[in-house]
Amino acid sequence: MSRPDRVFKNAVNLALDRVLSGVALVNKSALARDLGVSRTTIRAVLTHLEHEGIIAPDGTALRAPLPEDYFDASETMDVRHTLEAAFMRKIREQELTPGSRIIEGQMARQFGVSVQTMREFLISLSRFGFVRKDHQRRWVLEGVTRKYALELHEIRVMFETKAVEKVCGLPDGDPFWGGLIRLQQEHEALAAQPDFARLDTKFHRFLNANADNRLIFGFQDAIAMIFNYHYLWPVQDQAGHDLAAARDHLAIIDRILNRDKRGAKDAMQAHLNKTRARFIASF
């Protein structure tokens, strides 16, 4: 998919979140600035939403957006996130295991990215010790120690329990609320989700992004690698685990929607405790 097409589709989804939050799309300049796109893209977005019967010509809402109004995540992810999801899926499906050599050019062709993009991605993973260069300067996938995973979990709990408290205090009309309702709908439609790990990553990233703490982003790749896509996860009852995790997410979402800071924090803590226990059992 071309970058302009991806930018347009992502902007449509973000605009729909604003409509879902009760925000009228009347100021094109402000909307372009908020979404980080050009006025030309915003005009195309508004024309699309008007054509779909979601907004009137003046930008006010005619109806609430439906799940089918949104473009799929696979159509809106940037190259970095698309590469990340594809690489992590190889790990989850054990096509890559500890000790596997990673050839930049070959992997780049498989994922449809440039060698430079692939190299930068591997370098970012090397910061967490997931990959390393051997004595011949070839990339090698490393395993993950129990100690490292548990240390990362402690950091995750600290950031994510604080994140749910912070988002509970966001004002009415903030685009966050529309995005949260969309996530709620996606979780309720879990039967149609072939890749819960991606939805799980999306849920946690969304909360952290809206808590506006830049430090957590440095840990997102490591968190996703270990706690969403790791090869150690047992697969015998994966569907049951996915449904249980989705119920946990919905409980957290419900408490956030009710502005229940204490309840949201407790629900997140309980959810992360389950993840920790399951991960320990997998070693």
VENWO-V148079 format. One record per residue. N is the residue number from 1. SS is DSSP state (H for helix, E for strand, L for the rest). PSI is psi in whole degrees, 0 to 359 (none if undefined). Layout:
BEGIN
{{N	SS	PSI} {N	SS	PSI}}
END
This chain:
BEGIN
{{1	L	138} {2	L	155} {3	H	315} {4	H	321} {5	H	318} {6	H	319} {7	H	316} {8	H	312} {9	H	323} {10	H	321} {11	H	323} {12	H	313} {13	H	319} {14	H	323} {15	H	321} {16	H	322} {17	H	322} {18	H	319} {19	H	318} {20	H	333} {21	L	358} {22	L	15} {23	L	127} {24	L	138} {25	L	68} {26	L	338} {27	L	101} {28	H	319} {29	H	316} {30	H	321} {31	H	318} {32	H	318} {33	H	315} {34	H	323} {35	H	352} {36	L	36} {37	L	173} {38	L	162} {39	H	328} {40	H	316} {41	H	319} {42	H	319} {43	H	320} {44	H	321} {45	H	312} {46	H	322} {47	H	318} {48	H	313} {49	H	325} {50	H	319} {51	H	327} {52	L	358} {53	L	22} {54	L	324} {55	E	160} {56	L	169} {57	L	334} {58	L	3} {59	L	357} {60	L	154} {61	E	138} {62	L	330} {63	L	163} {64	L	141} {65	L	146} {66	L	160} {67	H	323} {68	H	350} {69	H	340} {70	L	147} {71	L	145} {72	L	151} {73	H	327} {74	H	340} {75	H	350} {76	H	348} {77	L	141} {78	L	174} {79	H	319} {80	H	312} {81	H	327} {82	H	316} {83	H	316} {84	H	313} {85	H	318} {86	H	318} {87	H	316} {88	H	330} {89	H	325} {90	H	323} {91	H	315} {92	H	324} {93	L	8} {94	L	26} {95	L	335} {96	L	127} {97	L	166} {98	L	132} {99	L	347} {100	L	136} {101	E	141} {102	E	116} {103	L	117} {104	H	308} {105	H	316} {106	H	315} {107	H	321} {108	H	319} {109	H	318} {110	H	321} {111	H	356} {112	L	36} {113	L	170} {114	L	158} {115	H	323} {116	H	317} {117	H	318} {118	H	317} {119	H	316} {120	H	323} {121	H	315} {122	H	322} {123	H	319} {124	H	323} {125	H	330} {126	H	337} {127	L	333} {128	L	3} {129	L	12} {130	L	327} {131	E	157} {132	E	165} {133	E	131} {134	L	185} {135	L	343} {136	L	13} {137	L	30} {138	L	145} {139	E	139} {140	E	135} {141	E	127} {142	L	161} {143	L	178} {144	L	129} {145	L	155} {146	H	318} {147	H	315} {148	H	315} {149	H	319} {150	H	327} {151	H	318} {152	H	323} {153	H	319} {154	H	318} {155	H	319} {156	H	315} {157	H	315} {158	H	313} {159	H	315} {160	H	329} {161	H	325} {162	H	325} {163	H	315} {164	H	329} {165	H	317} {166	H	318} {167	H	335} {168	H	336} {169	L	4} {170	L	145} {171	L	155} {172	L	142} {173	L	350} {174	L	138} {175	H	341} {176	H	319} {177	H	323} {178	H	319} {179	H	324} {180	H	320} {181	H	322} {182	H	318} {183	H	322} {184	H	316} {185	H	320} {186	H	324} {187	H	323} {188	H	336} {189	L	34} {190	H	329} {191	H	337} {192	H	7} {193	L	105} {194	L	344} {195	L	85} {196	H	329} {197	H	321} {198	H	320} {199	H	321} {200	H	312} {201	H	318} {202	H	318} {203	H	307} {204	H	322} {205	H	321} {206	H	313} {207	H	315} {208	H	320} {209	H	321} {210	H	349} {211	L	351} {212	L	46} {213	L	107} {214	H	335} {215	H	324} {216	H	332} {217	H	333} {218	L	342} {219	L	356} {220	H	317} {221	H	317} {222	H	319} {223	H	314} {224	H	318} {225	H	316} {226	H	311} {227	H	355} {228	L	325} {229	L	10} {230	L	143} {231	L	343} {232	L	342} {233	L	132} {234	L	147} {235	L	1} {236	L	318} {237	L	48} {238	H	319} {239	H	318} {240	H	319} {241	H	317} {242	H	317} {243	H	320} {244	H	317} {245	H	321} {246	H	321} {247	H	321} {248	H	314} {249	H	317} {250	H	325} {251	H	319} {252	H	314} {253	H	316} {254	H	318} {255	H	325} {256	H	316} {257	H	331} {258	L	7} {259	L	33} {260	L	88} {261	H	313} {262	H	315} {263	H	320} {264	H	318} {265	H	316} {266	H	320} {267	H	320} {268	H	317} {269	H	316} {270	H	319} {271	H	315} {272	H	329} {273	H	322} {274	H	318} {275	H	317} {276	H	314} {277	H	320} {278	H	324} {279	H	317} {280	H	318} {281	H	338} {282	H	344} {283	L	none}}
END
